[in-house]
Amino acid sequence: MILQILLLLLGFILLIKSADWLVDGAAALAKKYNVSDLAIGLTIVAFGTSAPELVVNTIAAFQAHHDIVFGNVIGSNNFNLFIILGIAGIITPMVVQSSTVWKEIPLSLIAALVLLILANDFWAANSNILSRIDGIILIVLFGVFLLYVYKNMRSNNVVIQDSAHKPLPPLKIWGLIIIGLVGLVIGGQLVVKNAVHLATALGISEKIIGLTIVALGTSLPELATSVVAATKKNNDIAVGNIIGSNIFNIFLILGVSSLIRPIEYNKNFNLDLGILVLGTIFLFAAMFTGRKRKLDRWEAGLLLAVYIGYTVWLILKEA
């Protein structure tokens, strides 16, 4: 079991580092061909930060590990909302823009509700499957979300700075891209394979492994981004990173996963999805308590406490 844990950690390291290499190489390639900073931010960087979840889910879908597919996305979204926003909000109270309150947070709530409806197939009592048609619906909604982000950034004249990416020689650009892609695939294989082995060895369901260990590991890039943003008091990045990632995970990653293979949905995930819905509603309500458009430290602390209690309950239930 120690070997499996070490290989799982190696998989996470490979996923995160390979995503960095892929983003660096792809951004340098885009700059070489005069692609705008805005396009880089909306496509390459967005893909890079969600690459760990995407690769893990793609491999899990191919191998028919349905609970890991759903557990990774739902668990990552709950981790993002409760733990990452909780930590960031304790570091510094989060004051956000009006559009985040009235548009992005409601969009993340809609994403969770859409997943709840599609996965449960309320119109077909004996079927709980995220089908390929459902996957197409999610991908279309992701396209609508990207269009909204693009139009919103243009209307506000927002420019994404790319000073971190200096011109690179072609050989290094393609080296970063190829190594990044290969590393993502190998890292994803290591995570899925050893997560399943751990679940079997410990007598824990793939659902719990997906909701906790796999979700935590694939959310590390978002954790690092939001914590650094919070320490620099860049609240919009800290909150926007989490809300955007949660929308991205449901619409794109589950959309792609269900296109690869229809994913059987375990109704036990309804509780975890319900917690995600309630947490998002709480975040929206927090914008109107005390100072408007602000997540106070006590509210952030409450998010952390709820997640800790929820995780302890999950583990005790499996014992």
C-alpha positions as CSV (number, residue, x, y, z in Angstrom):
1,M,0.0,0.0,0.0
2,I,3.0,2.4,0.6
3,L,4.0,1.8,-3.0
4,Q,0.5,2.8,-4.2
5,I,0.5,6.0,-2.1
6,L,4.0,7.0,-3.4
7,L,2.9,6.3,-7.0
8,L,-0.3,8.3,-6.4
9,L,1.7,11.2,-5.1
10,L,4.0,10.9,-8.2
11,G,1.0,11.0,-10.4
12,F,-0.2,14.2,-8.8
13,I,3.2,15.8,-9.1
14,L,3.4,14.8,-12.8
15,L,-0.1,16.1,-13.5
16,I,0.6,19.6,-11.9
17,K,4.1,20.0,-13.4
18,S,3.0,18.7,-16.8
19,A,0.1,21.2,-16.9
20,D,2.6,24.0,-16.2
21,W,4.9,22.8,-19.0
22,L,1.9,22.5,-21.4
23,V,0.7,26.0,-20.6
24,D,4.2,27.5,-20.9
25,G,4.8,25.9,-24.3
26,A,1.3,26.6,-25.7
27,A,1.4,30.2,-24.5
28,A,4.8,30.7,-26.1
29,L,3.6,29.1,-29.4
30,A,0.5,31.4,-29.4
31,K,2.7,34.5,-28.8
32,K,5.0,33.4,-31.6
33,Y,2.0,33.6,-34.0
34,N,0.7,36.9,-32.5
35,V,-2.4,35.3,-30.7
36,S,-3.8,37.9,-28.3
37,D,-3.2,37.7,-24.5
38,L,-7.0,37.5,-24.1
39,A,-7.3,34.4,-26.3
40,I,-4.4,32.8,-24.4
41,G,-6.1,33.5,-21.1
42,L,-9.5,32.2,-22.2
43,T,-8.2,29.0,-23.9
44,I,-4.7,27.9,-23.1
45,V,-4.4,29.0,-19.4
46,A,-8.0,27.9,-18.7
47,F,-7.3,24.5,-20.2
48,G,-4.0,24.2,-18.3
49,T,-5.5,24.8,-14.8
50,S,-8.2,22.2,-15.4
51,A,-5.9,19.7,-17.2
52,P,-5.4,17.4,-14.2
53,E,-9.2,16.9,-13.7
54,L,-9.7,16.5,-17.5
55,V,-7.0,13.9,-17.9
56,V,-8.0,11.9,-14.8
57,N,-11.7,11.9,-15.9
58,T,-10.8,11.0,-19.5
59,I,-8.8,7.9,-18.3
60,A,-11.4,7.0,-15.7
61,A,-14.2,7.2,-18.3
62,F,-12.3,5.0,-20.8
63,Q,-11.7,2.4,-18.0
64,A,-15.4,2.7,-16.8
65,H,-14.6,3.9,-13.3
66,H,-17.8,5.8,-13.1
67,D,-17.6,6.8,-9.4
68,I,-14.2,8.3,-9.9
69,V,-15.5,10.4,-12.9
70,F,-18.3,11.9,-10.8
71,G,-16.3,11.9,-7.5
72,N,-13.4,13.8,-9.0
73,V,-15.6,16.7,-10.4
74,I,-18.1,16.9,-7.5
75,G,-15.3,16.5,-4.9
76,S,-13.1,19.1,-6.7
77,N,-15.9,21.6,-6.8
78,N,-16.7,21.2,-3.2
79,F,-13.0,21.4,-2.3
80,N,-12.7,24.6,-4.4
81,L,-15.8,26.2,-2.8
82,F,-15.4,25.2,0.9
83,I,-11.6,24.7,1.4
84,I,-9.9,27.0,-1.1
85,L,-12.4,29.9,-0.7
86,G,-12.4,29.3,3.0
87,I,-8.6,29.5,3.3
88,A,-8.5,32.5,0.9
89,G,-11.3,34.3,2.9
90,I,-9.5,33.8,6.2
91,I,-6.3,35.2,4.7
92,T,-8.2,38.3,3.6
93,P,-11.9,39.1,3.4
94,M,-13.0,38.7,-0.2
95,V,-14.6,41.8,-1.8
96,V,-15.7,41.0,-5.4
97,Q,-17.2,42.8,-8.4
98,S,-20.9,43.2,-8.9
99,S,-20.8,40.9,-12.0
100,T,-19.4,38.1,-9.9
101,V,-22.3,38.3,-7.5
102,W,-25.1,38.6,-10.1
103,K,-23.6,36.5,-13.0
104,E,-20.7,34.2,-12.2
105,I,-22.0,32.8,-8.8
106,P,-25.5,32.2,-10.2
107,L,-23.9,30.5,-13.3
108,S,-22.0,28.1,-11.1
109,L,-25.3,27.4,-9.2
110,I,-27.0,26.7,-12.5
111,A,-24.2,24.4,-13.6
112,A,-24.6,22.3,-10.4
113,L,-28.4,22.2,-10.9
114,V,-28.1,21.2,-14.5
115,L,-25.8,18.3,-13.5
116,L,-28.3,17.2,-10.8
117,I,-31.1,17.1,-13.4
118,L,-29.2,15.5,-16.2
119,A,-27.5,12.8,-14.1
120,N,-30.7,11.8,-12.2
121,D,-32.8,11.4,-15.4
122,F,-36.0,12.3,-13.5
123,W,-38.0,11.5,-16.6
124,A,-36.7,7.9,-16.7
125,A,-37.1,6.4,-13.3
126,N,-34.9,3.3,-13.9
127,S,-32.1,5.1,-15.6
128,N,-29.4,7.3,-14.0
129,I,-26.9,7.9,-16.7
130,L,-25.0,10.9,-18.0
131,S,-25.5,10.1,-21.7
132,R,-23.7,11.4,-24.8
133,I,-26.7,13.6,-25.5
134,D,-26.2,15.0,-21.9
135,G,-22.6,15.5,-22.8
136,I,-23.4,17.5,-25.9
137,I,-25.7,19.7,-23.8
138,L,-22.9,20.3,-21.2
139,I,-20.4,21.2,-24.0
140,V,-22.9,23.6,-25.6
141,L,-23.4,25.3,-22.2
142,F,-19.6,25.5,-21.8
143,G,-19.4,27.3,-25.2
144,V,-22.1,29.7,-24.0
145,F,-20.1,30.4,-20.9
146,L,-16.9,31.0,-22.9
147,L,-18.8,33.4,-25.1
148,Y,-20.1,35.3,-22.0
149,V,-16.6,35.6,-20.6
150,Y,-15.2,36.8,-23.9
151,K,-17.9,39.4,-24.3
152,N,-17.7,40.5,-20.7
153,M,-13.9,41.0,-20.9
154,R,-14.2,43.0,-24.2
155,S,-16.9,45.2,-22.8
156,N,-14.8,46.0,-19.7
157,N,-11.6,46.4,-21.8
158,V,-9.8,43.7,-19.7
159,V,-6.4,42.7,-21.0
160,I,-4.6,39.7,-19.7
161,Q,-0.9,40.4,-19.2
162,D,1.5,37.7,-20.3
163,S,4.8,39.1,-19.0
164,A,5.7,35.7,-17.5
165,H,6.0,34.1,-21.0
166,K,9.2,35.2,-22.8
167,P,10.0,34.3,-26.4
168,L,11.3,30.8,-26.6
169,P,13.1,28.9,-29.4
170,P,10.8,26.5,-31.4
171,L,12.6,23.4,-30.2
172,K,11.9,24.4,-26.6
173,I,8.3,25.3,-27.3
174,W,7.5,21.9,-28.8
175,G,9.5,20.2,-26.2
176,L,7.4,21.7,-23.4
177,I,4.2,20.9,-25.2
178,I,5.1,17.3,-26.0
179,I,6.6,16.6,-22.5
180,G,3.6,18.3,-20.9
181,L,1.1,16.1,-22.8
182,V,3.0,12.9,-22.2
183,G,3.4,13.8,-18.5
184,L,-0.3,14.5,-18.2
185,V,-1.2,11.1,-19.7
186,I,1.3,9.2,-17.5
187,G,0.3,11.2,-14.4
188,G,-3.4,10.6,-15.0
189,Q,-2.8,6.8,-15.4
190,L,-0.9,6.7,-12.2
191,V,-3.6,8.6,-10.3
192,V,-6.5,6.5,-11.6
193,K,-4.7,3.1,-11.3
194,N,-3.4,3.7,-7.8
195,A,-6.5,5.4,-6.5
196,V,-8.5,2.3,-7.5
197,H,-5.8,0.0,-5.8
198,L,-6.0,2.1,-2.6
199,A,-9.8,2.0,-2.6
200,T,-9.6,-1.8,-2.9
201,A,-6.9,-2.3,-0.3
202,L,-8.5,0.0,2.2
203,G,-12.0,-1.4,1.6
204,I,-13.2,2.1,0.7
205,S,-15.5,2.8,-2.3
206,E,-14.2,4.5,-5.4
207,K,-16.8,7.2,-4.7
208,I,-15.1,8.2,-1.5
209,I,-11.6,8.0,-3.1
210,G,-12.8,10.2,-5.9
211,L,-14.5,12.7,-3.6
212,T,-11.5,13.1,-1.3
213,I,-8.0,12.0,-2.4
214,V,-8.4,12.4,-6.2
215,A,-10.4,15.6,-5.9
216,L,-7.9,17.2,-3.5
217,G,-4.9,16.3,-5.7
218,T,-6.4,17.6,-9.0
219,S,-7.5,20.8,-7.2
220,L,-3.9,21.7,-6.1
221,P,-3.4,24.2,-9.0
222,E,-6.5,26.1,-8.0
223,L,-5.5,26.1,-4.3
224,A,-2.1,27.6,-5.1
225,T,-3.5,30.2,-7.4
226,S,-6.2,31.4,-5.0
227,V,-4.0,31.4,-1.9
228,V,-1.3,33.5,-3.7
229,A,-4.0,35.8,-5.1
230,A,-5.5,36.2,-1.6
231,T,-2.1,37.1,0.0
232,K,-1.7,39.7,-2.7
233,K,-5.3,40.9,-2.0
234,N,-6.3,40.2,-5.6
235,N,-9.8,39.2,-4.7
236,D,-11.2,39.0,-8.2
237,I,-8.6,36.4,-9.2
238,A,-9.0,34.4,-6.0
239,V,-12.8,34.2,-6.3
240,G,-13.0,34.2,-10.1
241,N,-10.6,31.3,-10.2
242,I,-12.8,29.1,-8.0
243,I,-16.2,30.0,-9.6
244,G,-14.8,29.7,-13.1
245,S,-13.1,26.3,-12.3
246,N,-16.4,24.9,-10.9
247,I,-18.3,25.9,-14.1
248,F,-15.4,24.6,-16.2
249,N,-15.4,21.2,-14.4
250,I,-19.1,20.5,-14.8
251,F,-19.7,21.8,-18.3
252,L,-16.4,20.8,-20.1
253,I,-14.9,18.0,-18.1
254,L,-18.1,16.0,-17.4
255,G,-19.2,16.9,-21.0
256,V,-16.1,15.3,-22.5
257,S,-16.2,12.4,-20.1
258,S,-19.8,11.4,-21.1
259,L,-19.0,11.8,-24.8
260,I,-16.2,9.2,-24.3
261,R,-18.6,6.8,-22.5
262,P,-22.0,7.2,-21.0
263,I,-21.4,7.5,-17.2
264,E,-23.5,5.6,-14.8
265,Y,-24.6,7.9,-11.9
266,N,-24.6,6.7,-8.4
267,K,-27.6,8.4,-6.6
268,N,-25.5,8.6,-3.4
269,F,-23.7,11.5,-5.1
270,N,-27.0,13.5,-4.7
271,L,-26.0,14.4,-1.2
272,D,-22.6,15.7,-2.3
273,L,-24.2,17.6,-5.1
274,G,-26.7,19.0,-2.7
275,I,-23.9,20.3,-0.5
276,L,-22.3,21.9,-3.5
277,V,-25.7,23.6,-4.3
278,L,-26.2,24.8,-0.7
279,G,-22.6,26.0,-0.5
280,T,-23.0,28.1,-3.6
281,I,-26.3,29.5,-2.3
282,F,-24.5,30.4,0.9
283,L,-21.7,32.1,-1.0
284,F,-24.3,34.2,-2.9
285,A,-26.2,35.1,0.4
286,A,-22.8,36.0,2.0
287,M,-22.5,38.8,-0.6
288,F,-25.4,40.6,1.1
289,T,-24.6,40.2,4.8
290,G,-22.4,42.9,6.5
291,R,-20.6,44.8,3.8
292,K,-22.1,44.0,0.3
293,R,-20.1,41.9,-2.2
294,K,-17.8,40.6,0.6
295,L,-17.0,37.2,2.0
296,D,-16.1,37.9,5.7
297,R,-13.6,35.9,7.7
298,W,-16.3,34.3,9.8
299,E,-18.2,33.2,6.7
300,A,-15.0,31.8,5.2
301,G,-14.3,30.0,8.5
302,L,-17.9,28.5,8.4
303,L,-17.2,27.2,4.9
304,L,-14.0,25.4,6.2
305,A,-15.8,24.0,9.3
306,V,-18.7,22.6,7.2
307,Y,-16.3,20.9,4.8
308,I,-14.2,19.4,7.6
309,G,-17.4,18.0,9.2
310,Y,-18.6,16.7,5.9
311,T,-15.3,14.9,5.2
312,V,-15.2,13.3,8.7
313,W,-18.8,12.1,8.2
314,L,-17.9,10.6,4.8
315,I,-15.0,8.7,6.3
316,L,-16.9,7.5,9.4
317,K,-19.8,6.3,7.2
318,E,-17.4,4.1,5.3
319,A,-15.8,2.7,8.5
